[in-house]
Amino acid sequence: MARTAAALHILVKHKELAEEIIEKLNKGAKFDQLAKKHSTCPSGKKGGSLGEFKKGQMVPAFDKVCFSGELITPHLVKTKFGWHVVKVLYRT
């Protein structure tokens, strides 16, 4: 079982915007450009990169996607912070 993961994310307030972002990604839009444009998280300035983190470091719903969701596929996650578009890059 993986103990670390690396992911990109875009944090927004509204589910509708998060769904639009996923549609754009599925049509070939660049994740980093959408993160810089839409994310309310400071990581947006870095293209949404969260770097590598350990299991249990993130809030539970986010952690679950990062350690069990499909790699590279954009996922929609709701947390107390808002709606996240998450792209898991790898797990180790």
N, C-alpha and C positions, 0 to 999 in steps of 0.2 A: 504494500500500500504506500502511496506517495506521501512524503512528509513535507515537501515544499512545492510551490507552484509559482508561476509567473503569469501575470495577466495585464490586460489593458482594460480601462473602463471609462465610461462617460456617465456622469451623474446629472440627472435632470429632475425637475419637480413633477412633471406631468407624464403619465403613462402614454398619452397620445404622441408626444414628442419622441419618447423612447422607441415607440413602435415605428415612427417615421424614420428614425435613425437606423434601425435594423433593416428596414426596407432599402434604404440607400446603400448600406453596407452590402446587402445581398445583390445589389445591382452593380457593385464594383467600386463604390466610393471608398476613399482612404480613411481608415480609422483615425489616424492622427489629426487629419484636417477637421473631421467632425468633432473630435474631442476639443480641439482648440476653439472651435466656433461655439459649441453648445454646453460643454461641461461646466458645472458650478463648483467642481472640486479643483483644488490647486493643481492636481496632477494633469488637468486639462492642458495646461501650458506646456507640459512635456509630452503631449500627444496621448495622454491618458495612461501612461505607463505607471504601474504600481511596483514594478521590479519584482524581485523574488521575495516570497513571504512563507512563513510556516503555517501548517495546519493549525487552526484555532486562533490565529492572529486577527482574523476578520470577523465581522458579525456573522452569526450562524447561517443565515440564508445565503449570504455572499460566499462564505466558506464552502457550503454544500455544493454550489455550482462549480467553484474552482477546483474541488477535489473529486467531483463525480460527473460533471457535465462533459459534453463532447469538446475536444480541443478545437480551436480555431473558429468554431461556429459561434456567432453572437447569441448571447442569452439575455433574457430580460429578468431582472431581479428587483424585488421591492424590499427596501429596508426602512428603518426609521429616518434615514437621511434623504430618501426619495427613491427614484427609479434609476437603476443602473443598467447600462448595456455593457455586458462583460464578454470579453474575448480571452479565453485561457490559451496561453501560448505553449506552455509545457508544464509537466510535473516531474519531480524526481523523488 
